[in-house]
Amino acid sequence: MSNPSDAYEDEAADARPRLSRRGWILVVAGLTVLVAIAAWFGLAQASQPVRWQDVGFDPISATEADVTFDVFLYTDQPVTCYVHALNVQYAEVGVGEIEVDPADGAQQRFTVPIPTVEQANSALVRYCSPTP
């Protein structure tokens, strides 16, 4: 016959040991490093002079596709955005570029026609960068 103290001992035998002071220090240090890395990545993204967001595309024909995207400017200098169209195998079938003037506003939407050599399956912004 078992008594209540035997049940407590069985439960205590399966319990995990508590973290030592050194263990807690390592956990807190690790979390601090992770938060610092996340903050660093966040600040690096926030300091970009320009960012963009693809909105959509329209395959007009086998020789043309339109790409629509938003540009967000954080600089006073002109920006060039490079766009490309891809086929079903993700091969590049067309390219284009557009100059963005910051005098037209900090947030702008563009629809750019891209001439293609075959039917495009998608079209998007490759990148935007300040014009040298």
C-alpha positions in Angstrom: 0.0 0.0 0.0 1.4 3.4 -0.8 1.1 6.5 1.2 0.8 10.2 0.2 4.6 10.8 0.7 5.4 8.1 -1.9 3.3 9.9 -4.5 5.1 13.2 -3.7 8.5 11.4 -4.1 7.6 9.9 -7.4 6.4 13.3 -8.7 9.6 15.0 -7.4 11.8 12.3 -9.1 10.4 13.2 -12.5 10.6 17.0 -12.0 13.3 19.0 -13.8 15.9 20.6 -11.6 15.6 24.4 -11.2 17.9 26.7 -13.1 21.0 27.7 -11.2 22.0 31.4 -10.9 24.5 30.8 -13.8 21.7 29.3 -15.9 19.5 32.3 -15.4 22.4 34.7 -16.3 23.0 32.8 -19.5 19.3 32.8 -20.4 19.0 36.6 -19.8 22.3 37.3 -21.7 21.0 35.2 -24.7 17.7 37.0 -24.7 19.5 40.4 -24.5 21.7 39.5 -27.5 18.6 38.4 -29.5 16.8 41.6 -28.8 19.9 43.6 -29.8 20.2 41.8 -33.1 16.5 42.3 -33.8 16.8 46.0 -33.1 19.9 46.3 -35.3 18.1 44.7 -38.2 15.0 46.9 -37.7 17.1 50.1 -37.6 19.1 49.0 -40.7 15.8 48.6 -42.6 14.5 51.9 -41.3 17.5 53.8 -42.6 17.0 52.8 -46.2 16.7 55.8 -48.6 13.9 54.1 -50.6 11.7 51.1 -50.3 9.0 49.6 -52.6 6.0 47.3 -52.5 4.8 45.2 -55.4 1.1 45.7 -56.0 0.4 43.6 -59.1 1.0 42.9 -62.7 -1.0 42.5 -65.9 0.2 40.3 -68.8 -1.0 42.5 -71.6 0.2 40.2 -74.4 3.0 37.8 -75.3 5.2 40.9 -75.9 4.3 43.2 -73.0 3.4 43.1 -69.3 2.6 45.9 -66.9 3.9 46.0 -63.3 2.3 48.2 -60.7 4.2 49.1 -57.5 4.4 51.7 -54.8 7.6 53.6 -54.0 8.3 55.2 -50.6 11.1 57.8 -50.6 13.1 58.8 -47.5 15.6 60.9 -49.4 15.6 64.1 -51.5 17.5 62.7 -54.4 16.0 61.0 -57.4 15.7 57.2 -57.4 15.8 54.6 -60.2 13.6 51.5 -59.9 14.4 48.4 -62.0 11.6 46.0 -62.9 11.6 42.7 -64.6 9.2 40.2 -66.0 9.5 36.4 -65.5 8.1 33.4 -67.3 6.8 30.1 -65.9 10.3 28.8 -65.3 11.3 32.1 -63.5 13.6 33.1 -66.4 13.8 36.8 -67.0 11.9 37.6 -70.2 11.8 41.4 -70.0 13.3 44.4 -68.1 12.6 48.0 -67.6 13.4 51.0 -65.4 11.8 54.2 -64.2 13.1 57.4 -62.7 11.3 58.5 -59.6 11.3 62.2 -58.8 11.0 63.0 -55.1 9.3 66.3 -56.0 6.2 64.3 -56.9 5.8 63.1 -53.3 7.2 60.8 -50.7 4.8 58.0 -51.7 4.1 57.3 -55.4 2.4 54.5 -57.4 3.6 53.5 -60.8 2.4 51.2 -63.6 5.3 50.5 -65.9 5.1 48.6 -69.2 7.8 46.0 -69.7 8.5 44.7 -73.3 8.9 41.0 -73.2 10.3 38.3 -75.6 7.6 35.8 -74.5 4.5 35.6 -72.3 5.3 36.8 -68.8 4.0 34.8 -65.8 4.9 37.5 -63.3 6.4 41.0 -63.2 7.9 42.8 -60.2 10.4 45.3 -58.9 14.0 43.9 -58.8 15.3 46.9 -56.7 15.2 50.7 -56.3 18.3 52.7 -55.5 19.2 56.4 -55.4 20.4 57.7 -58.8 24.1 58.6 -58.7 
